[in-house]
């Protein structure tokens, strides 16, 4: 997981993470920081193993690390965060010697992580992203605009 750890410690990545955290300082709903990114990665990796999907651990973790990294631009400039996250990620990935195929897979995961009808790798990210939310412990659960049926009241992974 050399590329993952290099990305995690990248100065530019850390700036984006800080901007997400700053924009969500007073947010009462789910946040988009490192804890969420790692929860998504771990859940996606478990599903990947259980369902024999065959995706590499590093690609799952890198994609999870990046999937919401542009959330601050959604707050600041009203750019959908899957788009801003991809735009920021593309520049970061160029630094760390990812192959064209790896970059395309990461892009698929980031762009598709919000679409219920996603397929393949994007569907894995979509599912892990939703399962990472601990609605049953959230003090803002009653105010949350997620439909009741979507909320997580049990831990599956």
C-alpha positions in Angstrom: 0.0 0.0 0.0 2.9 2.3 -0.8 1.0 4.5 -3.2 -1.9 4.8 -0.7 0.4 5.9 2.1 2.2 8.3 -0.2 -1.1 9.9 -1.2 -2.3 10.0 2.4 0.8 12.0 3.4 0.8 14.2 0.3 0.8 17.9 1.3 -1.8 18.8 -1.3 -4.1 16.0 -0.2 -3.8 17.1 3.4 -4.8 20.6 2.4 -8.0 19.3 0.7 -8.7 17.2 3.8 -8.3 20.2 6.0 -10.6 22.2 3.9 -13.3 19.5 4.1 -12.9 19.5 7.9 -13.1 23.3 8.1 -16.2 23.4 6.0 -17.9 20.7 8.2 -16.8 22.0 11.6 -20.3 22.8 12.6 -22.1 20.2 10.5 -24.4 18.0 12.5 -24.8 15.3 9.9 -22.3 12.8 8.5 -18.9 14.3 7.8 -16.4 13.7 5.0 -13.1 13.3 6.6 -10.4 10.6 7.0 -12.5 8.5 9.4 -15.3 8.2 6.8 -12.8 7.5 4.0 -11.2 4.7 6.0 -14.6 3.2 7.0 -15.6 3.1 3.3 -12.3 1.5 2.4 -12.5 -1.2 5.0 -16.2 -2.0 4.2 -15.4 -2.1 0.5 -12.5 -4.4 1.0 -14.5 -6.8 3.1 -17.2 -6.9 0.4 -14.6 -7.3 -2.2 -13.2 -10.4 -0.4 -16.5 -11.9 0.5 -17.9 -11.6 -3.0 -14.6 -12.5 -4.7 -14.7 -9.3 -6.8 -11.0 -9.3 -7.4 -10.2 -5.6 -6.9 -6.8 -4.7 -5.4 -6.7 -3.6 -1.8 -4.6 -0.5 -2.7 -7.0 0.6 -5.5 -10.0 0.2 -3.1 -8.2 2.2 -0.4 -6.9 4.9 -2.7 -10.4 5.4 -4.3 -12.0 5.6 -0.8 -9.4 8.1 0.3 -10.3 10.3 -2.7 -14.1 9.7 -3.3 -15.2 12.8 -1.2 -12.0 14.8 -1.1 -13.6 17.6 -3.1 -16.6 18.0 -0.8 -15.3 21.4 0.3 -15.9 22.6 -3.3 -19.5 21.6 -3.1 -19.9 23.8 -0.1 -17.8 26.7 -1.4 -18.5 26.7 -5.2 -21.6 24.4 -5.5 -19.7 21.9 -7.7 -21.1 18.4 -7.2 -18.5 16.7 -5.0 -18.0 13.6 -7.2 -16.9 15.9 -10.0 -14.7 18.1 -7.8 -13.3 15.0 -6.1 -12.4 13.5 -9.5 -10.8 16.8 -10.7 -8.6 17.0 -7.6 -7.8 13.3 -7.6 -6.7 13.2 -11.2 -3.9 15.7 -10.4 -2.9 13.8 -7.3 -2.8 10.4 -9.1 -0.4 11.7 -11.7 2.3 12.1 -9.0 2.2 8.4 -7.9 2.8 6.3 -11.0 -0.7 4.8 -11.3 -1.3 3.0 -14.6 -3.9 4.2 -17.1 -6.1 1.2 -16.1 -5.8 2.0 -12.4 -6.7 5.6 -13.0 -9.7 4.7 -15.0 -10.9 2.3 -12.3 -10.4 5.0 -9.6 -12.3 7.5 -11.8 -15.2 5.0 -12.2 -15.4 4.6 -8.4 -15.2 8.3 -7.6 -17.7 9.5 -10.3 -20.1 6.6 -9.6 -20.1 6.4 -5.9 -23.3 8.5 -5.6 -25.3 6.7 -8.2 -27.6 3.8 -7.0 -27.6 2.3 -10.5 -23.8 2.1 -10.7 -22.2 -1.1 -11.8 -18.9 -3.0 -11.1 -16.3 -1.0 -9.1 -18.5 2.1 -8.7 -21.3 -0.1 -7.2 -18.8 -1.4 -4.6 -17.9 2.2 -3.6 -21.6 3.2 -3.6 -22.5 0.3 -1.4 -19.6 0.8 1.0 -20.2 4.5 1.2 -23.8 4.0 2.3 -23.0 1.2 4.7 -20.4 3.3 6.4 -23.0 5.6 8.0 -23.9 4.8 11.6 -27.4 6.3 11.7 -28.3 4.5 14.9 -25.7 6.4 16.9 -26.2 9.8 15.2 -27.7 12.6 17.3 -28.9 14.2 14.1 -30.7 11.1 12.7 -34.2 12.5 13.2 -33.2 15.7 11.2 -31.4 13.8 8.4 -33.1 13.9 5.0 -32.1 10.3 4.1 -35.2 8.2 3.7 -35.9 6.0 6.7 -35.3 2.8 4.6 -31.8 4.0 3.6 -30.7 4.6 7.2 -28.3 2.1 8.8 -29.6 0.9 12.1 -27.5 -2.3 12.1 -23.9 -3.1 11.4 -23.4 -5.4 8.5 -19.6 -5.1 8.0 
